[in-house]
Amino acid sequence: MESRRFLALQEVLHRQPVEPSSSEKTISSYYGSDVFGYDAMKEHLSEEAFAMVMNAIENSVPIERKVADQVASAMKAWASAKGATHYTHWFQPLNGTTAEKHDGFFEPSERGRAIERFSGSQLVQQEPDASSFPSGGIRNTFEARGYTAWDPTSPAFVFDKTLCIPTIFVSYTGEALDFKTPLLKSIHALDKAATDVCQYFDKNVTKVIATLGWEQEYFLIDAALFNVRYDLQQTGRTLLGASPAKGQQLEDHYWGSIPARAAAFMRDFEYQSHLLGIPVRTRHNEVAPAQFECAPVFEEVNLAVDHNQLLMDVMDKVAIRHNLRVLLHEKPYAGVNGSGKHNNWSMATNTGKNLLSPGKTPKTNLQFLTFFVNTIKAVHEHADLLRASIASANNDHRLGANEAPPAIMSAFLGEQLSKILDDIEKSVSDKKMTPEEKTALKMGIGKIPDILLDNTDRNRTSPFAFTGNKFEFRAVGSSANCSGPMTTLNAIVAEQLIQFKKEVDALIHKNIEKDEAIFQILKKYIVASKKIRFEGNGYGEEWKKEAKQRGLNNFNTTPQALDAFVSKTTLKLFEDLHILSHREQEARYEIALETYTKKIQIESRIIGDIVMTQIIPSAIKYQKILVDNVSGMKTILSTTDFKKASDVQIDTIKEISERVSIIKTEVEKMIEERKKANNLEGAKKQAHAYCEKVKPCFEVIRYHVDKLELVVDDAMWALPKYREMLYLK
């Protein structure tokens, strides 16, 4: 009887690319057609309703109930015309996924009939059961009530015949239970702080918008092979598996010709994305075999986050249609590159200016340097919090693994900007500058080119790199919700800009000229944040030593990194900016610890299950064949011939016995450590125990299992191998 693995491989061999269901029309002709955006609202809403919704989007003004009824009616008519029969409040709870509960567009009426209905109250607010979502102790399990509330700044859309309405999610007592609520508050805080600073340079600036362009890396695997890998299904990564002879070492996959099946999948999910207004524009092969990347045009950060969450759902559903599965785990395969989600962050004004893009005059470049230096200073002051914002069990496999930024937070600026900051540090004194000093300094910053994109080589080893007109936060994991790191980045920069304005105003009140006051404070910040700047190889051991000398932390594991969530500095930061209360932030800390523990616990159980029910039986079955073969040879061969002929089999029999014994012993040890960890009180103690006692068993077990894979008969090995999974057939 053929094994499930070989049946799956036969199925793979007969695969043909599934042609996408995309239209042959130009993208511009259907882009955003499934979104109740600006054009759809303009067409379907009254002038009064349209004006009020736009005012809510642009100025955060509440929408009146009568207008909400008009919007709901128009939204229902628009969605129904597109085949939608249900609606849902689409939100992002703290479990890392999106959530939705679908309700029909009708209410029963008398005599067994029904009427179509969708009211303003249904649009604006719903009451989902909050008891089964992570709350970090904010509420008891038996307290079920929570609220979702419409976010008009992110447009509704139709997906799978359902009208999806982006919302926030809060508890009965008002605490945030989602990613979106603190993100929106951080956007507001950054807007206020950055606009106030912009007034030094341009009185026409009345709003500053945080922008985000994410780059999504992912792997593809044939669905038949995925379905036979229990570990991939349950954890998103292969917990066992020997490296293939050919992995990524020839560097022939990166930006190579896209495989036909992958290309068909890409065309299909891009079409679905464009219907939903997700501006995906770039696609290419990534470094590892079967690894790919897509990237959109940058957007306002709240909308960009929603689009990324939606895209991951779209990709998953479209992949199934193509007999593929998408792997968004940060490290689905050992020995080849993992996947990240680079977050390209910047700030734009309502006047059309990118605040992190140099200009053509000393004045515009002084504005650029102000926001540039303050961002670096913010990263310096809150490096540990920034590290915590991207910490997860998944990302621990990737950070610092010679493929992604290290766990040490640092900022890369490039040669030219580093020199400019050094020149400012040298030239500006605490005393009043002479006219010659002012002229020399202004001439120096006036020479900054307005495009720095090609002015210096990019540093892929830096977790936070300036790349011409934006900062690229490269350390974000591929499966992560971008809200966490973006909320943190918005918050720390907002706090820093508030402090900057206080210090500049204090000097101006001492009759120091505005530009000179700005220069003096910038110099102070340049000096104070110098240790966070690093231009070298972040992968090298030398950097770890140097970083330690500089006083920079290197938190290699999530339990270590998460302590920054509840430091006095962090709690004060979020509370002062009205983003998260102490209780809300401490709840997030508890949730992050519990999530880490549960993921390692699940992986531990799956390793034990696979090893005991598949790996060891396969090895013993093959060992029995060898034993029978040796016994048979002994009966028909002379002693001398038998010894010559049986040496290889006997050595293999012994190796199998030794490795099986070690594996079984280590599984038992792992189970005991897991029991001890489960009996500990407190999420922090449990997380550390799973990290330091349970997880180390994984590598020992894997090492010996992978060695067995190399000696056991291929036909008897139960799991699809790397050489089969890493190449799309």
ROFI-863826 format. One record per residue (C-alpha): residue number from 0; x, y, z. Coordinates in pm, whole numbers, plus 32768, in hexadecimal, padded with zeros to 4 digits. Layout:
<pts>
PT num   xx   yy   zz
PT NUM    X    Y    Z
...
</pts>
This chain:
<pts>
PT num   xx   yy   zz
PT   0 8000 8000 8000
PT   1 808D 8153 7F9C
PT   2 80CB 8250 80B1
PT   3 8011 8399 80C8
PT   4 8154 8447 806A
PT   5 8176 838B 7F22
PT   6 8007 83BA 7ECF
PT   7 8039 852F 7F08
PT   8 816D 8533 7E28
PT   9 80AC 8485 7D10
PT  10 7F9C 858B 7D32
PT  11 809F 86A2 7D18
PT  12 8133 8611 7BD9
PT  13 7FE3 8632 7B28
PT  14 7FB4 879F 7B85
PT  15 7F7D 889D 7A75
PT  16 7F75 8A15 7AB2
PT  17 7E13 8A8A 7AFB
PT  18 7DD0 8BBB 7A28
PT  19 7D60 8CE5 7AF8
PT  20 7BFE 8D69 7AE5
PT  21 7C7B 8EC9 7AA8
PT  22 7BEB 8FB6 79A8
PT  23 7CA4 9011 7869
PT  24 7C4B 9180 789D
PT  25 7D4C 927D 790B
PT  26 7D80 928C 7A85
PT  27 7D0A 93F4 7A92
PT  28 7BB6 9390 7A06
PT  29 7B5C 92B4 7B32
PT  30 7C4A 9327 7C45
PT  31 7B8F 935D 7D8C
PT  32 7A3F 92FC 7CF7
PT  33 79EC 9223 7E28
PT  34 7A35 9342 7F17
PT  35 7938 943C 7F9C
PT  36 7A3A 954D 7F72
PT  37 7A3B 96B6 7F01
PT  38 799B 9682 7DAA
PT  39 7895 958B 7E28
PT  40 7836 9673 7F49
PT  41 7826 979E 7E5F
PT  42 7739 96DF 7D7E
PT  43 7658 963F 7E84
PT  44 764C 973C 7FA1
PT  45 7595 9886 7FB8
PT  46 7671 99BE 7FBB
PT  47 7630 99E9 812F
PT  48 768B 9881 8183
PT  49 77BD 9884 80A3
PT  50 783E 99C8 813C
PT  51 7810 9944 829E
PT  52 78BE 97FA 8256
PT  53 79E3 98B0 81B5
PT  54 79F3 9999 82E0
PT  55 79FE 9869 83C6
PT  56 7B16 97D1 82F7
PT  57 7BE9 990C 82E0
PT  58 7B9F 99B3 842E
PT  59 7B24 9899 8514
PT  60 79D0 993F 853E
PT  61 78B9 9854 85BC
PT  62 77AC 97F4 84C1
PT  63 7646 984B 8523
PT  64 754A 9730 8543
PT  65 746D 97A6 8423
PT  66 759B 97B2 833F
PT  67 7609 9658 83B5
PT  68 74B2 95D5 8347
PT  69 74E5 9670 81EE
PT  70 7640 95DA 81D0
PT  71 75C3 9483 823D
PT  72 74A9 9488 8141
PT  73 758E 94F1 8025
PT  74 7699 93F9 808D
PT  75 759D 92DC 8091
PT  76 7515 9336 7F3A
PT  77 7674 934A 7EAB
PT  78 76E0 9200 7F49
PT  79 759F 914B 7EE7
PT  80 75D5 91B2 7D7D
PT  81 7721 90FA 7D94
PT  82 767C 8FBE 7E12
PT  83 76B2 8FF1 7F87
PT  84 75A9 8F4F 8062
PT  85 7651 8F82 81B4
PT  86 771D 9084 826F
PT  87 7824 9069 837E
PT  88 78EB 9146 8465
PT  89 7A50 90F0 8402
PT  90 7B45 911F 8521
PT  91 7CA0 90BC 8599
PT  92 7C9F 9019 86F2
PT  93 7DE1 8FD9 87B2
PT  94 7E05 8E74 872F
PT  95 7EB7 8EF4 85F6
PT  96 7DA3 8EA2 84FD
PT  97 7C6B 8F57 8486
PT  98 7B11 8F06 850A
PT  99 79B4 8F1A 8476
PT 100 784E 8EB4 84C6
PT 101 7765 8EB8 8399
PT 102 75FC 8F32 83B1
PT 103 74FD 8F35 8297
PT 104 746A 9071 81FD
PT 105 730B 901A 826F
PT 106 721C 9005 8391
PT 107 70F2 8F18 83A8
PT 108 6FA0 8FC0 8388
PT 109 6E3E 8F49 83C3
PT 110 6DA6 8E23 8306
PT 111 6EF3 8D7A 82CC
PT 112 6F84 8E8B 81F3
PT 113 70C4 8F57 8211
PT 114 712F 90B9 81C2
PT 115 7287 9134 815A
PT 116 731E 920F 826B
PT 117 746C 92A0 82D2
PT 118 7456 93C8 83BF
PT 119 7548 94CF 8434
PT 120 7559 942D 858C
PT 121 75C2 92E3 84EB
PT 122 76CC 9399 8424
PT 123 7759 9463 8544
PT 124 775F 9365 865F
PT 125 773A 91F0 86A4
PT 126 775F 9115 87DA
PT 127 7834 8FE2 878B
PT 128 7882 8EE1 8896
PT 129 79CB 8F57 892C
PT 130 79F8 8E3A 8A22
PT 131 7AC2 8D58 893C
PT 132 7BB6 8E5C 88BC
PT 133 7CFE 8EA5 8972
PT 134 7CD4 8FB3 8A7A
PT 135 7E05 8F8C 8B5A
PT 136 7D30 8F88 8C93
PT 137 7C6B 90C5 8C3F
PT 138 7B2A 8FFE 8C59
PT 139 7AB1 8EB4 8CE7
PT 140 7A5B 8D99 8BFA
PT 141 78EE 8DA2 8C61
PT 142 78D7 8F13 8C03
PT 143 7879 8EF5 8A97
PT 144 7820 9051 8A22
PT 145 7904 911C 8940
PT 146 78C7 9229 883D
PT 147 7938 925F 86D9
PT 148 791E 93C1 8653
PT 149 7937 9437 84E9
PT 150 7A7F 94CF 8474
PT 151 7A17 95B5 8354
PT 152 7B84 9602 8300
PT 153 7BA7 94A4 826E
PT 154 7AA3 9465 815F
PT 155 79B0 9342 8163
PT 156 79DA 9238 8057
PT 157 792E 9106 7FC8
PT 158 79EA 8FBF 7FEB
PT 159 7959 8E63 7FB4
PT 160 77F9 8EF2 7F87
PT 161 780D 8FA1 80D9
PT 162 7819 9114 8129
PT 163 7944 913C 8211
PT 164 794C 9271 82F1
PT 165 7A9D 92BB 8397
PT 166 7A6A 92FC 850A
PT 167 7B19 9324 8655
PT 168 7AD9 9227 876D
PT 169 7ABD 928B 88DB
PT 170 7A48 91EC 8A1F
PT 171 7906 923B 8AD5
PT 172 79CD 9325 8BB4
PT 173 7A76 93D2 8A8E
PT 174 7BD3 9336 8A87
PT 175 7C69 92ED 8932
PT 176 7C61 917A 88DB
PT 177 7CF0 91A3 877F
PT 178 7E13 9228 86B2
PT 179 7D56 933C 85FD
PT 180 7CE9 940E 8728
PT 181 7E48 9464 87A7
PT 182 7EC0 948E 8641
PT 183 7DB8 9599 85FF
PT 184 7E13 9649 8743
PT 185 7F85 9641 86EB
PT 186 7F36 96D4 8594
PT 187 7E7F 97F2 863D
PT 188 7F9D 982B 8733
PT 189 80A0 9835 861C
PT 190 7FC6 991B 854A
PT 191 7FA9 9A18 8665
PT 192 8119 9A0E 86C8
PT 193 81A1 9A18 8564
PT 194 80B4 9B2B 84F4
PT 195 8122 9C05 8616
PT 196 828F 9BDA 85B0
PT 197 823C 9C1A 8442
PT 198 81C2 9D74 84A6
PT 199 8330 9DD9 84D1
PT 200 835B 9DAC 835B
PT 201 820A 9DC4 82AB
PT 202 80D0 9E65 833F
PT 203 7FFB 9DBF 8232
PT 204 802E 9C65 82C7
PT 205 7EF9 9C08 8391
PT 206 7F12 9A8D 838A
PT 207 8025 9985 8384
PT 208 7FD8 9824 8312
PT 209 80A9 96F2 836C
PT 210 80DF 961B 8236
PT 211 813B 94AE 820D
PT 212 81AC 93D5 80EF
PT 213 81D3 926A 815A
PT 214 828C 915A 809D
PT 215 81F1 9002 80CF
PT 216 82D0 8ED0 80B2
PT 217 8237 8D72 80A4
PT 218 8271 8C09 8037
PT 219 8197 8B30 7F59
PT 220 816F 89B8 7F7A
PT 221 8097 88C0 7EBE
PT 222 7F58 887C 7F7E
PT 223 7F84 8701 7F6C
PT 224 80D6 8711 801C
PT 225 8054 880F 8116
PT 226 7F34 8727 816E
PT 227 8026 8610 81CA
PT 228 80FC 86EF 82A8
PT 229 8047 86FF 83F5
PT 230 8148 87F5 847B
PT 231 8118 88EA 835B
PT 232 7F9F 88DF 8381
PT 233 7FA2 8922 84F6
PT 234 80D0 8A06 8528
PT 235 8122 8A98 83D2
PT 236 8284 8A0B 83D8
PT 237 8336 88BF 83AC
PT 238 83A5 8848 8502
PT 239 8473 8731 8464
PT 240 8526 86FE 831B
PT 241 8685 86D6 8290
PT 242 8711 87E3 81AD
PT 243 8713 878B 803A
PT 244 8855 8774 7F72
PT 245 87EC 88AC 7EB6
PT 246 874E 89C3 7F7A
PT 247 8793 8B32 7F3A
PT 248 890E 8B1B 7F28
PT 249 8921 8B55 7DAF
PT 250 885B 8C99 7DD6
PT 251 8799 8C43 7C9B
PT 252 8638 8C76 7D19
PT 253 8647 8DE4 7D83
PT 254 859F 8EBD 7C7A
PT 255 85A7 8D94 7B8C
PT 256 8498 8D2B 7A9A
PT 257 8358 8CF6 7B60
PT 258 82DA 8B8B 7B50
PT 259 819C 8B61 7A84
PT 260 80C1 8AF0 7BA6
PT 261 813D 8C0A 7C83
PT 262 8108 8D09 7B6F
PT 263 7FA2 8C93 7B38
PT 264 7F60 8CAF 7CAC
PT 265 7FFA 8E0D 7CB6
PT 266 7F25 8E8B 7B95
PT 267 7DEE 8E07 7C41
PT 268 7E2E 8E96 7D9B
PT 269 7E9F 8FE1 7D06
PT 270 7D58 8FF8 7C45
PT 271 7C90 8FB3 7D82
PT 272 7D69 90AF 7E3D
PT 273 7D34 91BE 7D39
PT 274 7BBC 918D 7D4C
PT 275 7BDF 91D3 7EC1
PT 276 7CB2 9309 7E89
PT 277 7DF5 926C 7F0A
PT 278 7F04 9314 7E37
PT 279 7FE2 91E1 7E08
PT 280 80D4 9237 7CF2
PT 281 8216 916F 7D22
PT 282 8251 8FF7 7D0F
PT 283 8390 8F29 7D01
PT 284 8442 8DEE 7D72
PT 285 84EE 8E11 7EC3
PT 286 8637 8D73 7F33
PT 287 85C2 8C18 7F9F
PT 288 8527 8B18 7EB2
PT 289 83AA 8B38 7EA9
PT 290 83C2 8C8A 7F58
PT 291 8328 8DC3 7EC0
PT 292 82D8 8F2C 7F11
PT 293 81CC 9029 7EBA
PT 294 81C3 919A 7F0D
PT 295 80C8 92B5 7EE2
PT 296 80DE 942B 7EAE
PT 297 80EE 94D6 8004
PT 298 7FA9 954A 80AA
PT 299 7F2F 95F3 81E6
PT 300 7F9F 950B 82FD
PT 301 7E46 94A0 837E
PT 302 7DCD 9447 8222
PT 303 7F19 939D 81D2
PT 304 7EFA 92BF 8306
PT 305 7D94 925F 82AE
PT 306 7DFF 9212 814B
PT 307 7F1B 9133 81C0
PT 308 7E37 9070 82A8
PT 309 7D3C 904A 818F
PT 310 7E48 8FE8 8095
PT 311 7EBD 8EC5 816E
PT 312 7D56 8E43 8172
PT 313 7D35 8E73 7FF9
PT 314 7E7D 8DBD 7FB8
PT 315 7E16 8C96 808E
PT 316 7CC6 8C6C 7FE1
PT 317 7D4D 8C9D 7E81
PT 318 7E6A 8BA6 7EC0
PT 319 7D72 8A91 7F11
PT 320 7CCE 8ACF 7DC0
PT 321 7E20 8A8C 7D1E
PT 322 7E64 894E 7DE6
PT 323 7F69 8A0D 7EAC
PT 324 7F90 8A84 8010
PT 325 8030 8BC8 8082
PT 326 812A 8BB4 81A0
PT 327 8142 8CFF 8259
PT 328 820E 8C7A 837D
PT 329 8356 8D30 83B7
PT 330 841E 8BED 8396
PT 331 835F 8AD1 82EE
PT 332 84A0 8A1B 828B
PT 333 85E8 89F9 8347
PT 334 8726 8A42 8286
PT 335 8694 8B3C 8190
PT 336 8629 8CA5 81B7
PT 337 84F4 8CF4 827E
PT 338 83EF 8DFC 822C
PT 339 83C2 8F5E 82AA
PT 340 82D7 907E 826C
PT 341 83AA 91B6 823D
PT 342 82E9 92E8 82B4
PT 343 8347 9421 81F0
PT 344 82D1 9543 82CB
PT 345 82C9 96B7 828E
PT 346 81FC 97F1 82D1
PT 347 8146 98C8 81D1
PT 348 80A0 9A1D 81F7
PT 349 7F54 9A97 8171
PT 350 8024 9B7B 808D
PT 351 80B7 9A4B 7FDC
PT 352 820E 9A4C 8083
PT 353 82BF 990F 80F4
PT 354 8361 9979 823A
PT 355 8475 9876 8211
PT 356 84D2 98E7 80B4
PT 357 85E0 99F3 808D
PT 358 8587 9B2C 7FCB
PT 359 863E 9C27 7EF1
PT 360 867B 9D3E 7FEC
PT 361 871C 9D5F 8145
PT 362 85C3 9DA4 81D8
PT 363 8521 9C65 8152
PT 364 8656 9B9D 81AE
PT 365 8651 9C26 830F
PT 366 84ED 9BA5 8326
PT 367 8560 9A54 829E
PT 368 867E 9A42 8399
PT 369 8593 9A9C 84B4
PT 370 84B0 9973 8476
PT 371 85D2 9892 8414
PT 372 869B 98D3 8550
PT 373 856A 98C3 8632
PT 374 8512 976E 85A4
PT 375 8670 96ED 85EA
PT 376 8660 977E 874A
PT 377 8510 96D4 8783
PT 378 85A0 9584 8717
PT 379 86C7 95BD 8800
PT 380 85E7 960A 8929
PT 381 84FA 94E5 88ED
PT 382 85D1 93E0 883D
PT 383 8565 92CD 892D
PT 384 83F5 931D 88FA
PT 385 8427 9317 8782
PT 386 84C7 91BF 87A6
PT 387 83A3 914A 887D
PT 388 82A9 91C0 8778
PT 389 8326 90BA 8680
PT 390 8367 8FA1 877B
PT 391 82BC 8E52 8746
PT 392 8309 8CE0 8753
PT 393 8307 8CDE 85D6
PT 394 83F0 8E08 85AD
PT 395 84ED 8D7C 86A5
PT 396 854E 8C80 8597
PT 397 859E 8D95 84A1
PT 398 863B 8EBE 8553
PT 399 87B3 8EB7 8547
PT 400 87C0 8D77 8479
PT 401 88A2 8E0A 8369
PT 402 8772 8E51 8295
PT 403 86BC 8F5C 8358
PT 404 8716 907D 843D
PT 405 87AA 901C 858E
PT 406 86E7 9038 86D1
PT 407 87C0 9166 8727
PT 408 870A 92A5 86C9
PT 409 87DC 939D 8602
PT 410 87A5 94A1 84F1
PT 411 8857 94B3 83A1
PT 412 886F 960D 8302
PT 413 8967 95EE 81E7
PT 414 8AB4 9699 81B2
PT 415 8A3B 97F0 8142
PT 416 8939 9828 8253
PT 417 8A25 97A3 835D
PT 418 8B25 98A7 82EC
PT 419 8A22 99BD 82F8
PT 420 89C0 9962 845C
PT 421 8B2E 9953 84BC
PT 422 8B64 9AAD 8422
PT 423 8A40 9B3D 84E6
PT 424 8AC8 9AA2 8624
PT 425 8C1B 9B48 85E7
PT 426 8BA5 9C9B 856C
PT 427 8A89 9CFF 8650
PT 428 8AE9 9D8A 87A3
PT 429 8A0F 9DC5 88D2
PT 430 8A5E 9F34 88AF
PT 431 89D2 A01F 87AD
PT 432 8A57 9FCB 8655
PT 433 8B1A A0C7 858C
PT 434 8A90 A133 8437
PT 435 8BA6 A066 8393
PT 436 8B43 9F2C 8456
PT 437 89D6 9F5C 83F4
PT 438 8A31 9F88 8286
PT 439 8B18 9E5C 827F
PT 440 8A18 9D7C 8329
PT 441 88F9 9DE7 8248
PT 442 89D0 9DB7 8113
PT 443 8A29 9C5A 818E
PT 444 88C5 9BE4 81C1
PT 445 885D 9C97 8083
PT 446 8930 9B9C 7FC1
PT 447 8860 9A70 802C
PT 448 87CF 99E5 7EE8
PT 449 8655 99CF 7EDF
PT 450 8675 9862 7E77
PT 451 8757 978D 7F54
PT 452 86DE 963D 7ED4
PT 453 881D 95E7 7E16
PT 454 890A 96B8 7EE6
PT 455 897E 9599 7FC1
PT 456 896D 9420 7FC1
PT 457 8850 9384 8084
PT 458 88A5 92BE 81BA
PT 459 87CA 9187 81C9
PT 460 885B 912C 831C
PT 461 87C9 9260 83C4
PT 462 867B 923D 8476
PT 463 862A 93B0 8444
PT 464 86C1 9445 830B
PT 465 868F 9592 825C
PT 466 8655 9547 80EC
PT 467 863F 969A 8043
PT 468 84EC 9728 80A9
PT 469 8476 9639 81B6
PT 470 84E9 9557 82CD
PT 471 84D4 93E4 828B
PT 472 8488 931B 83C4
PT 473 850B 91D0 8341
PT 474 84E0 90FE 847B
PT 475 8363 90D5 8468
PT 476 82FB 8F68 843B
PT 477 8240 8EED 8307
PT 478 810F 8E71 83C8
PT 479 80FC 8F9F 84AF
PT 480 7FEF 90A9 84BA
PT 481 80A6 91EB 8459
PT 482 7FD6 92AC 8557
PT 483 80B2 924D 867D
PT 484 81FE 92D4 85FA
PT 485 8153 93FA 854B
PT 486 809A 9461 8687
PT 487 81E6 9458 8740
PT 488 82A0 951D 8634
PT 489 8190 9625 861D
PT 490 8189 9647 8797
PT 491 82FF 9665 87D5
PT 492 832A 9766 86BD
PT 493 81FC 982C 873B
PT 494 828E 9836 889A
PT 495 83E0 98A1 8813
PT 496 834D 99B9 873D
PT 497 828B 9A3D 886A
PT 498 83CD 9A48 8932
PT 499 8486 9AEB 8810
PT 500 8389 9C03 87F5
PT 501 8399 9C46 896B
PT 502 8512 9C66 895F
PT 503 8518 9D40 8827
PT 504 8409 9E25 88B0
PT 505 84CC 9E4A 89F3
PT 506 85F9 9ECA 8930
PT 507 8524 9FB0 885B
PT 508 8495 A045 899A
PT 509 85FE A096 89F7
PT 510 8610 A16B 88B9
PT 511 86D5 A069 87F3
PT 512 867C A074 8683
PT 513 8598 9F56 8615
PT 514 8686 9EAB 851F
PT 515 87A4 9EC1 8613
PT 516 86CB 9E30 8727
PT 517 866D 9D0F 8645
PT 518 87D9 9CD0 85EE
PT 519 8840 9CCF 875B
PT 520 8739 9BD1 87BE
PT 521 8783 9AF9 868E
PT 522 88F4 9AF4 86EA
PT 523 8897 9A8C 884B
PT 524 87C3 996E 87C0
PT 525 88CF 9904 86C6
PT 526 89CA 98E1 87E0
PT 527 88D4 9835 88CA
PT 528 8863 9731 87C8
PT 529 89B3 96E6 872A
PT 530 89D1 9588 87BC
PT 531 889A 950F 8702
PT 532 8939 9561 85AF
PT 533 89EF 9441 8508
PT 534 8A62 9427 839F
PT 535 8B13 92D5 83A4
PT 536 8ABC 9164 838D
PT 537 89A9 9115 8486
PT 538 89E0 8F9F 8454
PT 539 8B45 8F9F 84D6
PT 540 8BB3 8F33 8630
PT 541 8C79 9078 8642
PT 542 8B35 913E 8646
PT 543 8AAF 9078 876B
PT 544 8BE7 90CE 8831
PT 545 8BE0 923B 87C8
PT 546 8A6C 9259 8810
PT 547 8AA5 91D5 896E
PT 548 8BB6 92DA 89A3
PT 549 8AC6 93E7 892A
PT 550 89C0 9373 8A23
PT 551 88CC 92ED 891E
PT 552 8800 91BE 8984
PT 553 87FC 9079 88C0
PT 554 86B9 8FC5 891B
PT 555 86C7 8E80 8855
PT 556 8581 8DF1 88D8
PT 557 8420 8E71 88F6
PT 558 83FC 8E47 8A71
PT 559 8531 8F20 8AA0
PT 560 84BE 9027 89A8
PT 561 8359 9047 8A2B
PT 562 83C1 90DE 8B79
PT 563 83DB 922D 8AC7
PT 564 825F 9229 8A9D
PT 565 822D 926E 8C0E
PT 566 8358 9346 8C64
PT 567 830B 9490 8D12
PT 568 8380 9549 8BDA
PT 569 8293 948C 8AF6
PT 570 8166 94A6 8BDC
PT 571 819E 961E 8BFC
PT 572 81CD 9647 8A84
PT 573 8081 95A9 8A24
PT 574 7FBF 9641 8B45
PT 575 8040 97A4 8B0A
PT 576 7FDE 978F 899B
PT 577 7E88 96F7 89F1
PT 578 7ED0 95C5 891A
PT 579 7EC0 94AE 8A1D
PT 580 7E7D 94B4 8B91
PT 581 7F5D 93F4 8C80
PT 582 7E54 92E6 8C92
PT 583 7E3A 92C6 8B18
PT 584 7FB3 92B8 8AE9
PT 585 7FE5 91BC 8C01
PT 586 7ED2 90E8 8B63
PT 587 7F92 90E7 8A1B
PT 588 80C7 9073 8AD5
PT 589 8006 8F52 8B6E
PT 590 7F70 8EF3 8A1D
PT 591 80C4 8EF8 8971
PT 592 8159 8E15 8A7E
PT 593 8033 8D26 8A74
PT 594 803B 8D19 88F8
PT 595 81AD 8CC8 88FF
PT 596 817A 8BB0 89FC
PT 597 8056 8B1B 893D
PT 598 8114 8B18 87F4
PT 599 8240 8A64 8889
PT 600 8157 897A 8942
PT 601 809E 8921 8801
PT 602 81E6 88E8 8747
PT 603 8261 880A 8862
PT 604 812B 8732 8857
PT 605 8138 8712 86DD
PT 606 82A9 86B3 86E2
PT 607 825E 85A4 87E1
PT 608 8134 8526 8718
PT 609 81E9 8518 85CA
PT 610 8321 847B 865B
PT 611 826B 836B 871D
PT 612 8162 8315 8618
PT 613 821A 834B 84CE
PT 614 8393 8375 84E9
PT 615 83ED 8262 85DE
PT 616 82FC 8162 8542
PT 617 838F 81AB 83E9
PT 618 84F1 8184 846B
PT 619 84A2 8041 8524
PT 620 83ED 7FB5 83F5
PT 621 851E 7FF3 831D
PT 622 8601 7F6F 842F
PT 623 853B 7E29 8433
PT 624 8572 7E00 82BF
PT 625 86E7 7E29 82F5
PT 626 86E5 7D33 8419
PT 627 8629 7C32 8347
PT 628 871C 7C6A 822C
PT 629 8848 7C38 8311
PT 630 87AE 7AFC 83A6
PT 631 876E 7A76 824A
PT 632 88D2 7ABB 81DA
PT 633 895A 7A0B 830C
PT 634 88AF 78C6 82A7
PT 635 8938 78BF 8145
PT 636 8A8D 7967 8157
PT 637 8BD5 78FB 81EC
PT 638 8C4F 79B0 8321
PT 639 8D4C 7A7A 8257
PT 640 8C55 7AD6 8142
PT 641 8B46 7B21 8242
PT 642 8C25 7C16 82FB
PT 643 8C7D 7CCD 81BA
PT 644 8B16 7CD8 8140
PT 645 8A69 7D32 8287
PT 646 8B46 7E4A 830E
PT 647 8A7C 7F61 826C
PT 648 892C 7ED5 82DA
PT 649 89A3 7E94 843D
PT 650 8A33 7FF3 845B
PT 651 88E7 8081 83E2
PT 652 8824 7FA4 84D4
PT 653 88FB 8021 85F2
PT 654 88D9 818C 8584
PT 655 875F 816D 8572
PT 656 8755 80D1 86CD
PT 657 882F 81E0 8762
PT 658 8773 8301 86C4
PT 659 861C 8271 8715
PT 660 8689 8246 887F
PT 661 8707 83AD 8894
PT 662 85CD 8436 87EE
PT 663 84E4 8379 88D7
PT 664 85AB 83E5 8A0A
PT 665 85A9 8550 8999
PT 666 8431 8546 8952
PT 667 83F4 84C4 8AB1
PT 668 84D4 85D6 8B3D
PT 669 8417 86DA 8A72
PT 670 82CB 865E 8AF8
PT 671 8349 8670 8C5F
PT 672 83CA 87D2 8C2D
PT 673 827C 8830 8B98
PT 674 81C4 87A9 8CC8
PT 675 82A8 886F 8DAF
PT 676 826F 89AC 8CE4
PT 677 80F7 897B 8CE8
PT 678 80FB 8969 8E65
PT 679 81A7 8AB9 8E89
PT 680 80D8 8BE6 8EF3
PT 681 80DD 8D1B 8E1A
PT 682 80F7 8D50 8CA3
PT 683 825D 8DD3 8CBA
PT 684 82E7 8CA4 8D71
PT 685 8236 8BB6 8C85
PT 686 82B7 8C6A 8B4E
PT 687 841E 8C65 8BCE
PT 688 8402 8AF4 8C29
PT 689 8381 8A98 8AD1
PT 690 8492 8B69 8A31
PT 691 85B6 8AF1 8B07
PT 692 8553 898C 8B61
PT 693 8456 8902 8A65
PT 694 84C8 89A3 891F
PT 695 8636 892B 8936
PT 696 85B5 87C5 891A
PT 697 8531 8815 87BD
PT 698 868C 8839 8727
PT 699 8710 86F5 87BC
PT 700 85E1 8632 8742
PT 701 85F0 86D3 85ED
PT 702 8764 8690 85C2
PT 703 873B 8519 85F2
PT 704 85F5 8503 852C
PT 705 8698 85B6 8407
PT 706 87BF 84C5 8418
PT 707 86CA 83A1 840D
PT 708 8628 8437 82D9
PT 709 8776 8412 8226
PT 710 8794 829B 826B
PT 711 862F 8214 8270
PT 712 85A4 818C 8128
PT 713 850A 82B0 8068
PT 714 83CE 81E7 8021
PT 715 8395 81B3 8194
PT 716 83C7 831C 8205
PT 717 8275 83A0 826F
PT 718 82A5 8516 823A
PT 719 82D5 85D8 80F5
PT 720 8440 8646 80E5
PT 721 84D6 879D 80B0
PT 722 854B 8740 7F53
PT 723 83DE 86FD 7EFC
PT 724 833C 8824 7FAD
PT 725 842D 8938 7F49
PT 726 83F8 891A 7DD3
PT 727 82AC 895D 7D2A
PT 728 8259 8848 7C33
</pts>
